[in-house]
Amino acid sequence: MMKLYGVYPLNPIEIVKGNGSYVYDKTGQQYLDLYGGHAVISIGHTNPHYVASIKNQLDNIGFYSNSIEIPQQQHLAGLLGEVSGLNNYQLFLCNSGAEANENALKLASFYNGKKKVIAFSKAFHGRTSLAVTATDNPKIVAPVNETDNIVFLPFNDESALEQAFATYGAEVTAVIIEGIQGVGGIQVATDSFLAKIRSLTSQYNAVFIADEVQCGYGRTGSFYAVNDGGVKADIYTMAKGMGNGFPIGALAISPQFKPWHGQLGTTFGGNHLACAAAIAVLDVIKQDNLLQNAKMIGDYLMSELKGNNKIQEVRGKGLMIGIDLAPELKDVRKELLFKDHIFTGTASPNVIRLLPALNLTKADADLFLEKFNNRLQQF
C-alpha cells in the first residue's frame, strides 16, 4: 500500500467539520480556531455565501483553461481593485503564494533586465525554485536551487540597506519583503524601513515586491500590510486568505509593467471555481467590514496580552499577533490545543502565532484570553 511522504509532523486530531471560528473533530469535540489553517481562513469556516458561490459555480462549470474568456477573472480584478484601493493595478492569477512570489521575481527581472535580489533575515517566501532561495532557511534550499543572486540583509536595518545599494545597486532587480514576517516570528517592518525600500528601489530602477501572502488581505486592518506605512509597492503577492481554503494566488502589478503574450502563464490559475471562491471572500470582507473588525479585535487582544507580565513581548498588527514566551513556557501551546481545545500557530523558538479569521468576535477573543491566562498561571 502506498504511504504518504512524511514531511509534516502531525497532531493526532482529525478535523471533519468547521463553522465560523470553530472546527470539530471526528468525536464531535469543538475547537476554537485561532490558527486558520496558517492564516488561510479569512472569513470563517463554511461561510454560507462562500459555500453557495462555489456550489453555484460548480453547477455550471468548474474549470476551463486561460485560452478563453473567463468573465469571473475581470469581476475579481474589479472587486479586488476596489477593496484594496489599487484600481489602476493589473491582476495576474495563479495558485499559491510560492508561485506568486516566483512570478513576481521573474517579472521584476524581465522589467529591468537585472538579476540580484535583496531579501531579509528570517524571511519566508515559499519553497519553489527562486522563492526558496529568497527564504532564509538553508535547510530547505536544495543544491539545485542555490544561486549567488540573492543577498540577505538584516531586517529593519536601514544602514545595511543603504550600503547594499551603494555597493551594487545597479545590479539589483528587486527587494522582496513581508510587511510582517510570519515564519520569522511576527517581526513588523517599520514605516521608515519600508519608506527607505521605496526610495532606494525608485532611485535604482529596482522593483519593490511586497509579499502579502500571510500578512495581507486585510489581516492587519489595512488590505495590504506595507500600506500601513504609507508606501506603495510595485508588486503585491497574495494567496492564503484570498480563497478561504480554495487554492488561489495572485499578483497585483503596477501600471509601469507592460505584459506580452507568454510572459507569464499558468494552467489552473484563475479558473472559474477559484475565482468564485475569491469573489465570495471579497464580498464578505466588504459587506461585513472585516478590515475594521480585524483592527478592532486585534488591538483589543494585543492590549490585553501586553498587560500580562509572563509574556516577554507581543508583536504584530490586527489579527496577526505573535506572543513571545520564555523557554520554560514552551508547552503552553500544546496544552492550549490538547486541554483547552484551541488551535494556535507557532514560530521558533517560543512564539505563539494568532492567525484567526478576520471576523473573530470579542467573545471568542475573551475565551482565548481566559484560557491562555489560566495556562500561564500554571508555570
Buried (B, 14 or more C-beta within 10 A) or exposed (E): EEEEEEEEEEEEBEBEEBEBBBBBBEEEEEBBBBBBBEBBBBBBBBBEBBBEBBEEBEEEEEEEEBEEEBEBBEBBBBBBBEBBEBEEBBBBBBBBBBBBBBBBBBBBBBBBEBBBBBBBBBBBBBBBBBBBBBBBEEEEBEEEBEBEBBBBBEBBBBEBBBEBBEEBBEBBBBBBBBBBBBBBBBBBBEEEBBBBBBBBBEEBBBBBBBBBBBBBBBBBBBBBBBBBBEBBBBBBBBBBBBBBBBBBBBBBBBEEBEEEEEEBEBEBBBBBBBBBBBBBBBBBBBEBEBBEBBBBBBBBBBEBBEEBEBBEEBBBBBBBBBBBBEEEBEEBBEBBBEEBBBBBBBBEEBBBBBBBBBBBBEEBBEBBBEBBBEBBEEE
